[in-house]
């Protein structure tokens, strides 16, 4: 059964990304066509990319990169949960992506974003370019949550959960269809 990693891109204090990523992870657990795990980049404090060898070679000089490689290699696909900073995605995510190369190749990637009026869509636009260069297979369907400061009720639940859940279901279906095509 394919294994999907849900990568939480925000590491800042007071983030709301953990709520979004937790919601995605809970919905993923209800699926019987893949397994999943949540990868919080807070738990992977990679230094700025500094390996003297290109990641394209797959030869890593540092233990932290080898451990990151082992973790990422366990998945057949990814869902990146990202916020938007200044029309882009967090630097910590770019750094995590840049540490590796072949581990990402040929694997589908989907996006759940959040932010202000643009709902993180500009961050996803940039991520699609980077992921294409990493030879990942972009999933078309995505979930974008605008006005994140109003997205949750007093109990911490998504206000428009049903609408977002429908979009997430479409994302899951397209992601698993791509995994089936890859065999």
N, C-alpha and C positions, 0 to 999 in steps of 0.2 A: 504494500500500500504506500502511495507517495507520502512524503513528509514535507510539510510547509512550515517555514519559519516566518513569524510575524515580527518584523523588526521595528522597534520603537526608536525613532530618530531623535527625539528631544531629550536632553539631559539636564535642562535648566531647573533651578529651584522653582517650586510652585507650578510646575507644568500641569497641563490638563491632558497631555498626550497619553498618560498612563490610564486615564479613564477610557479614552477612545480605544487604545490598544487592548485594554482589558475586555471591553465590549466585543471587539473583533475576535479575540481569543475565545470568549464564551460562545459566540455564534459558531465559530469554527469547530468547537467540541461537539456540536450537535450533528456534524457531518459524519457520514459513514464511508466516504470515498477518499479521505485522506486523514492523516494525523497531523497535529500541529504543536508548535511550542512558541512561546513568546520570548523574544530575544531583546532585552533592554540594553541599549548601548551604554547606559550607566554602569552595567556590569562588565563592560569591555573597554576599559580606559586605555585605548590605544594612543600612543604618542603620535605627534604629527608624523606622517609618513617619512621615513628616513632610511629605509633599507637601501644599501648601495646597489643592489641588483633589481632589475625590473621585475615586477610581479608577473609579467608575461612568461618569465622563465620558470616560475613555480618553485624557485629555490629561495628560501627565506633565511635571513641571517639571524633573526631574533626569535626567541621562544614565544613571545606574545603573538607574533604574526603566525607562527606555526599553529598555535592553539586556536586563533581566529580562523585559520584555514580549515582546521579539523572540524570546528563547529559549523561553519558555513557549508562545508562539503556534505554534511549530514542531510541536507535538504535537497528536494527536487524542484522546489519553487519557493517564492517569497511574496509576502505582502508587506510593503513598507508603509508605516504609519508616520506621517510627517506633518509638521507645522510649516508655516511660511514666515520667513524672516526677510524683510526688504526685497520682496519679489523672488526669493530663492529659498532653498532648503538649508537645514542646519549644517554647519561646517563639520560637525562630528560625524554626520552621515557620509559626507563626501570623503572624509578621511578613512572611514571604515570600508567604503567601497574601493578606494584607491589602494588599500593595502593588499588586495588580492586581484586576480584576473581569471585564471582558468576555472576557479571554483564557481564563478558566476556564469560562465559560458553555457549557452544552450538551455538555460533554465528560465521558465516564465516568471515574470514579476508583475505584481499588481499594486495599486496605490490607494490608500485611504488618507485624505488630507483634511486639514482644518485650518481656520484662520479668521480673518475679517470678512469683508464683503466678497473677496475673491475665493474664499474657502480653501486656500492653499493650492489652487489650480496652477498658479504661476510656478510654484515650487515643483509640482508634478511635471509641468512642461519641460523644465530644466532636467529633472531626473530622467525623463524618457530619453533625452539625448545622451546622457552619461550611461544609462543602462544599455542603450543600443551599441555604444562603443565597447561596452563590456560583453557584447554579444549575447545579451539577455533577450528574452522574447517578451515584449511589452504586451500586457493584457489591456485591451481597449477600455472595458468597463472600469469605472472607478467610483469611489464614494468621496464626496466633498462636502464638508460641514462648515457652513458660513457662520459668522458671528458667534464664535465659540463661547464667548462669555455669556451668551443667552441660551446655549444649546442644552444645558442640564437644568432639571428642576431641583427643588430643595432636597430631594432624596438622592440626588446624584444620578438620576436616570435621564437618558436623552429625551428631550421634549417631543421630537418628531421621530421617535424610534422606529415606528412602523415603516415610514418612508425610507429611512436609511437602511433598515433591515432588508427591504426589497432590493435596494441597490446593491447591498452587500451580497445578497443571494445571487444576483446576476454576476457579480464579480467572481464568486466562488465557482459558479457554473462555467464561466469562460476559462478560469484558471485550470479547473479539472479537465475541461475539454482539451486544452493545450497540453496538459500532462499526458492524456490518453494518446494524443497524436505523436508524442515523443516516445511512446511505447514503454 
